[in-house]
Amino acid sequence: GINAEYGETLENGGVLNDLRGRIRAEIFRALEDPSLERPKLPSENLLINELIREYLTFNNYHHTLSVLMQESRQPHQPLDRDFLCSELHMKTPSQPDVPLLYGMVSHFTDQHTRNTHHGGSAEESTEEEEGDVKTLQPSITIVHKA
């Protein structure tokens, strides 16, 4: 009936998913015991969470992002991308809107392909030339440091 049509419209428009994400975040917030002191966020987690935040934002996974931010205690202000690249020993990509995770995945999948085609195993590491350029479909180019 009419209720089913409204529900389908809200589902297709993403409204229901948005509400579900908000409810999950509020439930997590309510369940946290404010009297418990949580440990400081390790620097590795800070970097990993920032890579995930960038990826989730790029793909419009806003509900998942809201839960990640609540659970991880990641600072509200995103880390500076140049700082993030520096910490990961990467050159800053020429395409600032593309998440760094895409370049990292491309780097390792290309490395695996090179190792496999050159008779090496995927576990062997190969040295890359400075400024090696990787292309990730569709037409996303990421430049990595050696």
C-alpha positions in Angstrom: 0.0 0.0 0.0 0.9 3.6 0.5 3.1 3.0 3.5 5.2 0.5 1.5 5.6 3.1 -1.3 6.8 5.7 1.2 9.2 3.3 2.7 10.6 2.3 -0.7 10.9 6.0 -1.6 12.8 6.8 1.6 15.0 3.7 1.2 15.9 4.6 -2.4 16.6 8.2 -1.5 19.0 7.1 1.2 17.0 8.7 4.0 16.4 5.4 5.9 20.1 4.5 5.7 21.0 7.9 7.0 18.6 7.5 9.9 20.0 4.0 10.6 23.5 5.3 10.7 22.6 8.2 13.0 20.7 5.8 15.4 23.7 3.4 15.5 26.0 6.3 16.3 23.7 7.5 19.1 23.4 4.0 20.5 27.2 3.7 20.6 27.4 7.1 22.3 24.8 6.1 24.9 26.5 2.8 25.6 29.9 4.4 26.3 30.7 4.7 30.0 31.9 8.3 30.5 33.6 7.3 33.8 36.0 5.0 31.9 39.2 6.7 30.7 39.9 5.6 27.2 43.5 5.1 26.1 45.1 7.7 23.9 44.7 7.0 20.1 48.0 5.5 18.9 49.6 7.4 16.0 49.3 4.4 13.7 45.5 4.3 14.3 45.3 8.0 13.7 46.9 7.5 10.2 44.8 4.4 9.4 41.6 6.1 10.5 42.4 9.1 8.4 43.0 7.0 5.3 39.6 5.3 6.0 37.9 8.6 6.6 39.2 9.9 3.2 37.9 6.8 1.5 34.5 6.8 3.1 34.0 10.5 2.4 35.0 10.0 -1.3 32.5 7.2 -1.7 29.7 9.0 0.2 29.6 6.4 3.0 28.5 9.0 5.5 26.7 6.6 7.8 29.7 4.4 8.2 31.9 7.5 8.6 29.7 8.8 11.4 30.1 5.5 13.3 33.9 5.4 12.7 34.3 8.9 14.0 32.3 8.2 17.1 33.9 4.9 17.9 37.5 5.8 17.0 37.6 9.2 18.7 39.4 10.5 15.5 39.8 14.3 15.7 36.9 16.1 14.0 39.3 18.2 11.8 40.9 15.9 9.1 44.7 15.6 9.1 46.5 17.8 6.5 47.0 15.7 3.4 50.6 16.8 2.9 51.3 15.7 6.5 49.6 12.4 5.9 51.6 11.8 2.7 54.8 12.7 4.6 54.1 10.3 7.4 53.4 7.5 4.8 56.5 8.4 2.8 54.4 9.2 -0.3 54.5 12.1 -2.7 51.4 14.2 -2.6 49.2 13.0 -5.5 48.4 15.5 -8.2 44.7 14.7 -7.8 43.7 15.9 -4.3 40.2 14.5 -4.4 41.3 10.9 -4.9 41.8 9.0 -1.6 45.3 7.9 -0.8 44.1 4.3 -0.3 43.4 4.0 -4.0 47.1 4.8 -4.8 48.3 2.4 -2.1 46.2 -0.4 -3.5 47.3 0.4 -7.0 50.9 0.4 -5.9 50.7 -3.1 -4.3 48.7 -4.7 -7.0 51.0 -3.3 -9.7 54.0 -4.6 -7.6 52.4 -8.0 -7.4 51.8 -8.0 -11.2 55.5 -7.0 -11.8 56.8 -9.7 -9.5 54.6 -12.4 -11.0 55.5 -11.5 -14.6 59.2 -11.3 -13.9 59.3 -14.8 -12.3 59.4 -13.5 -8.7 57.0 -14.3 -6.0 54.5 -11.8 -4.7 56.2 -11.8 -1.4 59.5 -10.5 -2.8 59.9 -6.8 -2.6 61.1 -4.8 -5.6 62.7 -1.3 -5.4 60.8 1.3 -7.3 62.4 4.2 -9.1 61.8 7.7 -7.8 58.6 9.2 -9.2 57.2 5.8 -10.3 53.7 6.6 -11.7 50.8 4.2 -11.1 47.5 4.4 -12.9 44.3 3.3 -11.3 41.1 3.0 -13.3 39.3 5.1 -14.2 42.1 7.5 -15.1 43.4 8.1 -11.6 47.1 8.7 -11.5 49.0 8.5 -8.2 52.8 9.3 -7.8 54.7 7.4 -5.1 58.1 8.0 -3.5 60.6 5.2 -3.6 
